[in-house]
Each structure stands twice: as structure tokens, then as C-alpha cells.
Amino acid sequence: MTKLFDRRFDLLVIGGGITGCGVARDAAMRGLSVALIERDDFASGTSGRSSRLVHGGIRYLEQGRLHLVYESIRERQILLRIAPHLVKPLAFTWPVYTGARVGRLKLGAGLLLYQIMAVGRSHRPSFLSGRQTLDREPSLRSTDLKGGAVYYDASTDDSRLTVATAVSAKNAGAVVANHARVTRILRDSGRVVGAEVKSTLGGETGEVRAQAVVNATGAWQNAAGAVEHDTHLRGSKGVHVAVPRERVGNRDAITMISSVDSRVMFCLPAGTHTIIGTTDTWTDESPEDVHASAADVAYLLRSANSYFPEAALTPDDVVSAWAGIRPLVATRSNNPTAASREHSIVVDQSGVISVTGGKLTTYRSMAAEVVDRVQNVLYRRVGAAPTDTVTLPGASREQELARIAQGNSSLAQALVSGLPYTGAHLVYGVKYEIAKTLSDLLIRRTHLAFETRDHGKSVAQRAADLVAPLLGWDEMTKRSRIDQYNVDVDRIFAID
């Protein structure tokens, strides 16, 4: 923390979601001195509770948002190039049934336009008969199946993509701090000059001085008096559930039209699990406490069961459920699905630059636009940062995990039988991914909490024992960290 308090920065970024981390990376790569502050952990909010997709925005074609589709396709391809260890191509099957809102003709036209806009940056889609669709995905409902199509997007580990972006910013010279809460925005003669910051783990407090401040706190937009204007945000709640993949039987990703409300949604492969999502409902819930309701879960299971009737999913099949809040630019529409996913950049009277909206896929280009605004505030102009060519950190993770575990059985052993996570993953998270708590490690550096019914509570003690020497925890601190972990998972994964 002392690195934050003993100098004056060009830029202070508040908020360590994908947007804030992207802004910090871009600015640092342009040569600006940057501080990045996150109150909890990188990706602990919306950025770590997504559909884990980097997608070209095919569903936005219906809304006529062609610019957003083109931008999404371009950014998807860039992320596949700069983060191949985190962003992977993913095949989607889109089955079409009799009477579907999106029929074969409409789907064909949409995919043709999608391919034209991709201009060679995507695998060519293919169209399937009913029999061919079932050959690809035999667990789908066969009744009234007319055919389908296969198209390609990409999947990602959303939390680790965010963390890798923060690490990249650090490697470029930024000072990055998670578990550091902004308690007050500092203004002098009406102009923003920094923020008062308190470590939530060590308790240290100090002032971070900067010539420009970016508020990238998303759904936490007005925390600590960060902005002096009404940002006209509206929160849309997105809920996902994870169920055992063997219960569903999907081989790849499935694009579905919900039988409940005709929204586009997905069944997504996630190791031994299938993720079903997402909802899209306006909410006034606190982003700190937002979680799935029983009604949210029922909606998702009913939608999936209409495509996979033999699964007959019930709430008992749900391994985990989670929710995030999309900070969307306010609209008069009662339908949040129709609200724009494009971002908004607003500068208040004191000079705080606030960025809201946007989506995971386009974070890099959004960050570049924000830093352009920062340069205007600083009255300097530096060429664009090479964020589209410099590879994100973590490509050697598998080799490093093997090295860490070599000769140490406690680090080589699986934390939970049937899941790929070991003690080496925890050590790696502390050494190379700025992890400081059990929640950082078990929820975000790994997805163990998402993939176990007790959300990792049964391994929290073992995990604490493994990382305590690295983090300097004594027995009292270990107990405190375990207690906090239990509070965190109860808050995030509750269903009521």
C-alpha cells in the first residue's frame, strides 16, 4: 500500500472489474503513471459472474446494433490472439423447432450477415437438418425439430481474464491494489485530485493523489461520492446456474429461445458442469448482495428442460447459482433485453471520468476510448497502446503449476476429487495472480466454489493451511480468513 501513498500519479482508476483493469493496462502501456484500486478483488463483481463468453454479439443483430456486432467480432478475434490460454473457440448449435420465434429462414439470414461482418475472422457457419442436429446433440428434444445451425464464438475464464489484465497493467508499471477501499474522493477548489484509500486487510489508510480519476466501478458507480452527477444507470440482473453436465448431455454450447419469454439464452459446457443462463430483469438490489432467487432458478431450469426434456432438471440438480448486475445506461423500456449494451463515458463537474455499460468482449476497445479522454484531461497526446498485440500474462501457467507441484505431494493432490484444482493452483494464485484471500483463490483464481455443492467450505481449512506461509497468516488470521470465506460464499451463492 505504501507504493500508493508516496507519489503523485497521472491517473487513478477506481474499480478492478474488466473495464477498470483494461483502462489501467492501456494507460500504463502508453507510459502514464497509473494506480488501480479495487475495494474487494479483481473480478469480484459483475466481471466474475458472467456467461464466460467472448462473443460476436449475434443476438444483437435482431436489434439492428450492427456497429456493436462488428466491434464484438473484431474484439473477439483480438482476444483469441492475445489470450489463447484464456479465450478458446467454442462451437454453438442453434436448434430450430416448429413455431420458433427465430425460424430457419431468419436464422440463416442472420448467420449469413454475421459471417459477412466477420470477413474471414470466424469459422463458416453450417446448416443442419433435423437428423444432423441430433447427431451433434443427441440429448436435444427431437419432437418438432426442423433443423438447426452451427456457428462459432469463444469462451473464457472471466475472472482470470480480468486478473491477467490487471497483472499486465502491473507489468507495464501500474501500481495495482485489490482489497483497498476508496473512502473519500479528494477535491481541491472543485477539481478532483485523488482519493482517500483504506486497506480492508491491513487497515492502512492514506491519500492517493492523481491528475485524473476514472470511475470504473460499474454497479457501484456512486460509492464513496465518486461522482457528482446522476449517471442515469439502471441495473439488469443476470443469473446463471451450474448443473452436472451428465444430467443435461450437451456436447458443445446450445443457443436456446426460452419457452418462457422467447429470450435468447445458452447452455454452456464448463468441464463437468453445464452453465445455464442468463436472466435479464431490472433490479434495484444492491450489487454487494445480489444473488439468485428461487424464481430465477425455476425460469432457467424450465427453459433448459424444454430443450432437454429427459434431463427433467429440478432445483436439487443445481450445484451453484450466482447473479451479477449489468450497469446499463438507463432506458424507458420495460424490457432490459432491449437496452443498449454499448458503453457511456461521462465527465462530471469535478473532472471524474465515469464509464458505464459495455460488455466483457469489448472491454479493450472501451478502455482505449476512456484513456483517450484521460489524455485530454492531462493535455498530452500519446499514440495508441499496443493492447491488441501484446499477449496477456499466464500462458505458461500449466508449466509453472507442474514445477510448483514437483516433489510436493500436498501441492500435487486435488483439492476436491474429480475437479482439476490442486494446491499448486493456490500457490500460483498467490505468487503470480495477486490473490490475497481464500475467496480470491477458491472463487476467482479457480472456480472451485462454483463447482462444488458446499462452494468449497469443506476445503477452506486445507487451502488456508497451504497458503498461510506465503501470506504470513498466523492461526488467528487463518481462522478469520476462513470465517470471511464462509460469509462470502453464503452471500454470493444463496438462493431465496
C-alpha positions in Angstrom: 0.0 0.0 0.0 2.9 2.4 0.7 3.6 2.5 -3.1 0.2 4.2 -3.5 0.8 6.9 -0.9 4.3 8.1 -1.7 3.9 9.6 -5.2 1.5 11.5 -7.4 0.0 9.6 -10.4 -1.1 10.7 -13.8 -4.2 8.5 -13.4 -6.1 6.8 -10.6 -8.5 4.1 -11.7 -11.2 3.1 -9.2 -12.7 -0.3 -9.8 -11.0 -3.6 -10.7 -13.5 -5.2 -12.9 -12.7 -5.9 -16.6 -13.2 -2.3 -17.6 -11.0 -0.7 -14.9 -8.3 -3.3 -15.4 -8.4 -2.6 -19.1 -8.2 1.1 -18.6 -5.2 0.7 -16.3 -3.4 -1.6 -18.7 -4.0 0.7 -21.7 -2.9 3.8 -19.8 0.2 2.2 -18.3 1.2 0.9 -21.8 1.0 4.5 -23.1 3.6 5.5 -20.4 1.2 7.1 -17.9 1.8 6.6 -14.2 -1.2 4.6 -13.0 -2.8 3.5 -9.8 -5.6 0.9 -9.9 -7.7 0.5 -6.8 -10.3 -2.3 -6.1 -12.3 -2.5 -2.9 -12.6 -6.3 -2.9 -10.8 -8.4 -5.6 -10.4 -8.1 -9.3 -13.5 -9.5 -11.0 -15.3 -9.9 -7.7 -18.4 -8.2 -9.1 -20.1 -8.5 -12.5 -16.9 -9.3 -14.3 -16.6 -12.6 -12.4 -20.3 -13.6 -12.7 -20.8 -13.6 -16.4 -21.7 -16.2 -19.0 -18.0 -16.7 -19.5 -18.3 -15.9 -23.2 -16.3 -13.7 -25.6 -18.9 -13.5 -28.3 -19.5 -11.6 -31.5 -22.9 -10.4 -30.5 -25.1 -12.5 -32.8 -28.1 -11.8 -30.7 -27.7 -8.0 -31.3 -28.4 -8.5 -35.0 -32.1 -8.7 -34.2 -31.9 -5.3 -32.5 -30.1 -3.7 -35.5 -27.0 -2.9 -33.5 -24.6 -3.7 -36.3 -21.8 -1.4 -35.0 -21.8 -3.4 -31.8 -21.8 -6.7 -33.6 -18.8 -5.6 -35.8 -16.9 -4.3 -32.8 -17.6 -7.5 -30.9 -16.4 -9.7 -33.7 -13.2 -7.7 -34.0 -12.5 -7.7 -30.3 -13.3 -11.5 -30.0 -10.6 -12.1 -32.6 -8.1 -9.9 -30.8 -8.7 -11.7 -27.5 -8.3 -15.1 -29.2 -4.9 -13.8 -30.4 -3.6 -12.1 -27.2 -5.0 -14.6 -24.7 -5.2 -18.0 -26.3 -4.7 -19.6 -22.9 -7.8 -17.9 -21.6 -10.1 -17.4 -24.6 -11.0 -20.6 -26.6 -13.1 -21.1 -29.7 -16.5 -22.6 -28.9 -19.0 -24.2 -31.3 -22.7 -23.3 -30.8 -25.6 -25.4 -32.0 -28.8 -23.5 -32.6 -31.7 -25.9 -33.0 -34.9 -24.7 -34.6 -38.3 -26.1 -33.7 -41.7 -25.7 -35.3 -43.2 -22.3 -34.4 -39.9 -20.9 -33.1 -39.6 -17.1 -32.9 -36.4 -17.5 -34.9 -37.1 -19.9 -37.7 -34.7 -21.5 -40.1 -35.0 -18.7 -42.7 -34.5 -15.9 -40.2 -31.6 -17.8 -38.6 -30.0 -18.4 -41.9 -30.2 -14.8 -42.9 -28.7 -13.7 -39.6 -25.8 -16.1 -39.7 -25.1 -15.1 -43.3 -24.9 -11.4 -42.2 -22.8 -12.5 -39.2 -20.4 -14.2 -41.5 -20.2 -11.3 -43.9 -19.4 -9.0 -40.9 -16.7 -11.4 -39.7 -14.9 -11.0 -43.0 -12.9 -14.2 -42.6 -12.4 -13.8 -38.8 -14.6 -16.7 -37.9 -15.3 -20.3 -38.9 -18.0 -20.5 -41.5 -21.4 -21.5 -40.1 -23.1 -24.6 -41.3 -26.8 -25.5 -41.6 -28.2 -28.8 -40.4 -31.2 -31.0 -41.0 -33.1 -32.3 -38.0 -31.2 -35.5 -38.2 -27.8 -33.8 -38.4 -28.7 -31.6 -35.4 -29.5 -34.7 -33.3 -26.3 -36.3 -34.5 -24.4 -33.3 -33.0 -26.5 -33.0 -29.9 -28.4 -36.3 -29.3 -29.9 -35.1 -25.9 -32.0 -32.4 -27.6 -35.7 -32.8 -27.8 -36.5 -34.4 -31.2 -40.2 -33.6 -31.3 -40.9 -30.8 -33.8 -37.2 -30.3 -34.5 -36.9 -28.8 -38.0 -33.1 -28.4 -38.2 -30.5 -26.1 -36.9 -27.2 -24.4 -37.5 -23.7 -24.4 -36.1 -21.7 -21.2 -35.6 -18.6 -20.3 -33.6 -17.8 -17.8 -30.8 -15.5 -18.2 -27.9 -15.5 -19.0 -24.2 -13.2 -17.6 -21.4 -12.4 -17.7 -17.8 -13.9 -14.3 -17.0 -12.2 -13.9 -13.6 -8.8 -14.9 -14.7 -9.1 -12.8 -17.9 -9.7 -9.8 -15.6 -6.8 -10.8 -13.3 -4.5 -11.2 -16.3 -5.4 -7.8 -17.5 -4.6 -6.4 -14.0 -1.3 -8.2 -13.9 -0.5 -6.9 -17.4 -1.1 -3.4 -16.2 1.2 -4.1 -13.3 3.9 -5.4 -15.6 3.6 -2.2 -17.6 4.3 -0.1 -14.5 0.9 0.4 -12.9 0.6 0.1 -9.1 -2.4 -2.2 -8.6 -4.1 -2.9 -5.3 -7.0 -5.1 -4.5 -8.8 -5.1 -1.1 -8.3 -1.4 -1.0 -11.4 0.7 -0.5 -11.9 4.3 -1.6 -13.4 6.0 1.5 -13.5 9.5 0.1 -12.9 11.4 -3.2 -10.4 14.2 -2.8 -11.3 17.5 -4.4 -9.4 20.8 -4.4 -11.2 24.0 -5.5 -13.9 21.8 -7.0 -11.5 19.7 -9.0 -10.8 16.0 -8.3 -7.2 15.4 -7.1 -7.3 11.8 -5.9 -8.9 9.6 -3.2 -8.5 8.5 0.4 -7.9 4.8 0.4 -8.0 2.2 3.2 -6.7 -1.4 3.0 -9.5 -3.7 4.0 -7.0 -6.4 5.1 -4.2 -4.4 6.8 -6.1 -1.3 7.8 -3.6 1.2 6.4 -5.1 4.5 5.3 -3.6 7.1 3.0 -4.2 9.5 0.2 -3.7 8.6 -3.5 -3.0 11.7 -5.5 -3.6 11.9 -9.2 -4.2 14.4 -12.0 -7.0 12.4 -13.5 -9.5 9.9 -12.0 -11.5 7.2 -13.8 -14.5 5.8 -12.0 -15.0 2.2 -13.4 -17.0 0.8 -10.5 -19.9 -0.3 -12.6 -22.9 -1.1 -10.5 -21.1 0.5 -7.5 -21.0 3.8 -9.5 -21.8 6.2 -6.8 -19.8 4.6 -4.0 -17.7 6.9 -1.8 -19.1 10.0 -3.5 -17.2 9.2 -6.7 -19.4 11.2 -9.0 -21.2 14.5 -8.6 -23.9 13.8 -11.2 -26.7 11.4 -11.8 -25.2 8.8 -14.1 -28.6 7.5 -15.2 -27.7 3.9 -14.6 -30.2 1.0 -14.4 -29.2 -2.4 -13.1 -30.1 -5.5 -15.0 -29.8 -8.8 -13.1 -28.2 -11.7 -14.8 -28.5 -15.1 -13.1 -26.8 -18.4 -14.0 -26.9 -21.9 -12.6 -24.5 -24.8 -12.9 -25.8 -28.3 -13.0 -23.9 -31.6 -13.7 -23.2 -31.9 -17.4 -24.2 -35.5 -17.4 -27.7 -34.6 -16.4 -28.1 -32.3 -19.5 -25.9 -34.2 -22.0 -24.9 -31.2 -24.1 -21.7 -31.8 -26.1 -21.0 -28.2 -27.0 -22.8 -24.9 -26.4 -26.5 -24.7 -27.2 -28.3 -21.5 -28.2 -31.9 -21.6 -27.0 -35.0 -19.5 -27.3 -36.6 -19.6 -23.9 -40.1 -21.2 -23.9 -41.0 -18.8 -21.1 -40.4 -15.4 -22.7 -38.7 -16.1 -26.0 -35.4 -14.6 -25.0 -32.1 -15.9 -26.4 -30.1 -17.9 -23.8 -27.5 -20.6 -23.6 -26.5 -24.0 -22.2 -22.7 -23.9 -22.0 -20.1 -26.6 -21.3 -17.9 -25.9 -18.3 -15.9 -29.0 -17.6 -18.0 -31.5 -15.7 -20.8 -28.9 -15.5 -23.3 -27.2 -17.7 -24.0 -23.5 -17.2 -27.5 -22.3 -18.0 -28.1 -18.6 -18.4 -28.9 -16.0 -18.3 -31.8 -14.0 -16.9 -32.3 -10.3 -17.8 -34.5 -8.4 -15.3 -34.4 -4.9 -14.0 -33.3 -4.8 -10.3 -32.8 -2.4 -7.5 -30.8 -4.9 -5.5 -27.5 -3.9 -4.0 -24.6 -5.2 -6.1 -23.0 -6.2 -2.9 -25.7 -8.7 -2.0 -27.4 -9.6 -5.3 -28.0 -13.4 -5.7 -30.3 -15.8 -7.4 -33.9 -16.1 -6.3 -35.9 -19.4 -6.5 -38.0 -17.8 -9.3 -34.8 -17.1 -11.3 -33.7 -20.7 -10.9 -37.1 -22.0 -11.9 -37.0 -19.9 -15.0 -33.6 -21.2 -16.1 -34.5 -24.8 -15.4 -37.8 -24.6 -17.2 -36.2 -23.0 -20.2 -33.5 -25.7 -20.3 -36.0 -28.6 -19.8 -37.9 -27.5 -22.9 -34.8 -28.3 -24.9 -33.6 -31.3 -22.8 -36.8 -32.9 -21.6 -35.1 -36.2 -20.5 -33.0 -34.2 -18.1 -36.0 -33.1 -16.1 -33.9 -30.7 -14.1 -35.1 -29.7 -10.7 -33.6 -27.3 -8.1 -32.0 -30.4 -6.5 -29.7 -30.6 -9.6 -28.4 -27.1 -9.1 -24.8 -27.2 -7.9 -24.5 -23.4 -7.7 -26.4 -20.3 -8.7 -25.0 -16.8 -9.0 -26.0 -13.4 -10.1 -24.4 -10.2 -11.3 -25.8 -6.7 -12.1 -25.2 -5.2 -15.6 -24.8 -1.4 -15.2 -26.8 -0.4 -18.3 -27.4 3.1 -19.5 -30.9 3.9 -18.4 -33.8 3.4 -20.8 -37.5 4.0 -20.7 -38.1 0.5 -21.9 -39.6 -2.1 -19.6 -37.6 -4.7 -21.4 -33.9 -4.8 -20.2 -33.0 -7.1 -23.1 -33.8 -4.2 -25.5 -31.5 -1.9 -23.6 -28.2 -1.0 -25.3 -25.0 -2.9 -24.3 -22.9 0.0 -25.6 -20.9 2.0 -23.1 -21.2 5.5 -21.9 -18.4 7.9 -20.8 -19.4 10.9 -18.8 -17.2 13.6 -17.1 -18.7 15.3 -14.1 -18.1 18.9 -13.0 -15.1 18.0 -10.9 -13.4 16.1 -13.7 -14.1 12.5 -12.7 -14.4 10.3 -15.8 -17.1 7.7 -15.4 -17.5 4.7 -17.7 -20.6 2.5 -17.6 -22.2 -0.1 -19.7 -20.3 -2.1 -22.3 -19.6 -5.8 -22.2 -16.8 -8.2 -21.4 -15.9 -8.8 -25.1 -15.4 -5.2 -25.9 -13.5 -4.1 -22.8 -10.2 -3.5 -24.6 -11.6 -1.0 -27.2 -13.7 0.6 -24.5 -10.6 1.1 -22.3 -8.8 2.8 -25.2 -11.6 5.3 -25.7 -11.5 6.1 -21.9 -7.8 6.6 -21.9 -8.1 9.0 -24.9 -10.4 11.1 -22.6 -7.8 10.9 -19.9 -5.2 12.3 -22.2 -7.4 15.2 -23.0 -7.6 15.9 -19.2 -3.9 15.7 -18.9 -3.3 17.9 -22.0 -1.0 15.3 -23.6 -1.2 13.0 -26.5 0.5 9.6 -26.8 -0.1 7.1 -29.6 -2.5 4.2 -29.0 -1.2 1.4 -26.8 -0.4 -2.0 -28.4 -3.0 -3.7 -26.3 -4.2 -5.6 -29.4 -0.8 -7.3 -29.9 0.8 -7.8 -26.5 -0.1 -11.2 -25.1 -1.8 -11.3 -21.7 0.2 -13.0 -18.9 -0.4 -16.6 -17.8 0.4 -18.5 -21.0 3.0 -20.6 -19.1 0.7 -21.4 -16.2 0.4 -25.1 -16.8 4.2 -25.5 -16.8 4.6 -23.4 -13.7 1.9 -25.4 -11.9 3.8 -28.6 -12.7 7.0 -27.0 -11.4 5.3 -25.9 -8.2 3.8 -29.4 -7.5 7.0 -31.3 -8.4 8.2 -33.3 -5.4 5.4 -31.9 -3.1 2.5 -34.3 -2.7 0.5 -31.8 -0.7 0.5 -29.4 -3.7 0.0 -32.0 -6.4 -3.1 -33.5 -4.8 -6.5 -32.5 -6.0 -8.4 -30.2 -3.6 -11.7 -31.9 -4.5 -11.9 -35.3 -6.2 -13.0 -35.0 -9.8 -12.0 -31.4 -10.2 -8.7 -30.2 -11.7 -7.7 -27.8 -8.9 -4.7 -28.6 -6.7 -2.7 -26.9 -4.0 -0.3 -25.7 -6.7 -3.2 -23.6 -8.2 -3.4 -21.8 -4.9 0.3 -21.2 -4.6 0.3 -19.9 -8.2 -2.6 -17.6 -7.5 -0.7 -16.0 -4.6 2.6 -15.7 -6.4 1.5 -14.6 -9.8 -2.1 -13.5 -9.7 -2.3 -11.1 -6.8 -4.5 -13.4 -4.7 -4.7 -12.4 -1.0 -7.8 -14.2 0.4 -9.5 -17.6 0.2 -12.3 -16.0 -1.8 -9.7 -14.7 -4.3 -8.4 -18.3 -4.7 -11.4 -20.6 -4.5 -13.9 -18.3 -6.2 -11.9 -16.5 -8.8 -8.3 -17.9 -9.4 -10.1 -21.2 -9.6 -13.8 -21.9 -10.0 -13.9 -24.5 -7.2 -16.7 -22.6 -5.3 -18.9 -22.7 -8.4 -18.3 -26.4 -9.0 -19.0 -27.9 -5.5 -22.3 -28.0 -3.7 -20.8 -26.7 -0.5 -18.9 -24.0 -2.5 -15.6 -25.0 -1.2 -16.3 -24.7 2.5 -15.0 -28.2 3.2 -11.6 -27.4 1.7 -11.2 -23.9 3.1 -9.1 -25.1 6.1 -6.8 -27.1 3.9 -6.5 -24.2 1.5 -5.7 -21.8 4.3 -3.0 -24.1 5.6 -1.4 -24.3 2.2 -1.2 -20.6 1.6 -0.7 -19.3 5.1 3.2 -19.4 4.9 3.1 -17.4 1.7 0.7 -14.7 3.0 2.1 -14.6 6.5 -1.1 -15.8 8.3 -0.9 -16.9 11.9 -3.6 -19.2 13.4 -5.9 -16.3 14.3 -5.6 -14.8 10.8 -6.3 -18.2 9.2 -9.5 -18.5 11.3 -10.6 -15.0 10.3 -9.9 -15.7 6.6 -12.0 -18.9 6.7 -14.8 -17.2 8.5 -14.8 -14.5 5.9 -14.8 -17.0 3.1 -17.9 -18.7 4.5 -19.6 -15.3 4.7 -18.6 -14.6 1.0 -20.0 -17.8 -0.4 -23.2 -17.6 1.6 -23.7 -14.1 0.1 -22.8 -15.0 -3.5 -24.4 -18.4 -3.9 -27.5 -18.1 -1.8 -30.9 -18.9 -3.4 -34.0 -17.5 -1.8 
